[in-house]
């Protein structure tokens, strides 16, 4: 399953936040000391999409997508709007989608997507 695109074919509107996050494991020893090490060789991507000018059909498509994948528990493919790379194992960071109606073709929402890694 793929993250829905807007009717223009775009995935996001700007501004868009894009970054990497690094997972690490922590071993705690009996003496109270810790040892930390990276869980993966590369950072995992994270995107926050602010969508300010959705029309009714785009908002419904996004809402249907949320329901279909079950919020943060579902996985999907996401095409990075910045470089076009496809990340096949992504999830949402929220369980609900808040859609705010600000006028005709001005529905506003924000979605955060994270790459899950292997």
C-alpha positions, -999 to +999 in steps of 0.1 A: +000+000+000+012+035-008+007+068+010-019+087-010-009+115-033-027+149-038-048+154-069-019+173-084+003+142-081+023+158-053+029+139-020+033+170+002+029+207+004+057+229+016+070+236+042+078+200+050+101+188+078+125+159+070+151+144+092+168+113+104+165+095+137+189+069+151+179+040+172+202+027+198+202-002+223+213+003+259+227-025+281+225-018+318+249-038+340+245-049+376+270-022+387+248+005+372+270+013+343+256+013+307+268+005+273+251+020+242+254+009+206+237+018+173+208-005+163+214+001+126+242+014+104+222+043+090+196+067+104+159+061+098+140+088+080+111+109+095+088+133+077+062+158+090+038+169+063+018+200+069-012+200+044-030+233+044-049+234+012-067+201+009-100+199-009-128+175+002-117+146-020-081+148-009-091+150+028-114+120+023-086+100+006-063+107+035-089+099+061-098+066+043-061+057+042-058+063+080-088+040+086-076+013+062-041+010+078-053+014+114-033+045+123+002+038+136-002+000+135-002-002+097+027-001+073+029+014+038+054+027+012+063+063+011+079+083-017+102+110-002+090+143-018+125+157-015+144+131-035+118+107-049+133+076-031+107+050-021+108+037+015+088+005+016+084+001+054+069+032+069+043+039+096+023+069+109+032+084+143-004+090+152-036+070+155-060+098+146-062+123+118-075+158+127-089+176+097-097+213+103-121+230+078-110+266+071-131+272+040-136+260+005-107+238-005-089+248+027-089+217+049-058+216+071-040+187+087-005+175+097+009+139+094+041+125+107+056+095+090+085+074+101+107+048+084+106+015+103+138+000+090+143-037+084 
